[in-house]
């Protein structure tokens, strides 16, 4: 057993108070913080995707920037660029919004390919290159992106290389009737409160970047048995050897997950164990997070659609096929 820092417990409680009926989402937001992995939130409008990310940012003593992606954005709007200073008669680099610790990439699928390409380097290398000069991003750099699956007009599908940089792809669903009733009651209570008092409450639950880095070290020291390491590799390898899961799947799965998925599953399972107050990983930690780790890394074709095979269904079949230690 381990003792999580009280700041993390306060953060978790605050997020659960803000994001009603989405305990799984809260866990995955915390996993992102504990691993430094980027996350992609997908769901219809009104499911508190943006609210969830803003709640995380408000609870951390870190710089936050919301970037509303639109088709007319230019790479310089993201990374910044060199501006001529008439007083010094020299070009000076002005940092763009990506030079913050927590980035809300709102409606990321509305960004044109050049923007997505610029963001790719930032997400993978934690740096940006402008005019041949590379500049480092903050150590606590996390991209929390949202996208709406319903509106396709004016959108650009995210390239596979960029999707692979997201640790988790979280698909949100509508809340239950009881939880939606709680949302109504909470909104009414917040409407009666002064904005200043709400801001003070959020600041009281803040956690510092130093605390997060320390807890990331704790997550990195979570024990995982060698048999579970092999289990993770076998699960990911099965996505690339679909015929071993079901011979018919060979014609339905174009691409499986890369070794980066094994690393992501390893990290996410360790963070899940940490959130469950354990210093070791068990198979249930892997099962709890595997869909969010793999669903954006597997590409099915039209044959899969014709046979009603979904990515989540394919992952379920993998879990049934690969022996659990």
Secondary structure, 3 states (H helix, E strand, C coil): CCCCCHHHHHHHHHHHHHCCCCHHHHHHHHHHHHHCCEEEEECCCCCCHHHHHHHHHHCEECCEEEEECCCCCCHHHHHEEEEEECCCCEEEEEECCCCCCEEEEECHHHCCHHHHHHHHHHHHHCEEEECCEEEECCCCCEEEEEECCCCCCCCCCCCHHHHCCEEEEEECCCCCHHHHHHHHHHHHHHHHCCHHHHHHHHHHCCEEHHHHHHHHHHHHCCECCHHHHHHHHHHHHHHHCHHHHCHHHHHCEEECCCHHHHHHHHHHHHHHHHHCCCCECCHHHHHHHHHHHHCCCCEECHHHHHCCCCHHHHHHHHHHHCCCC
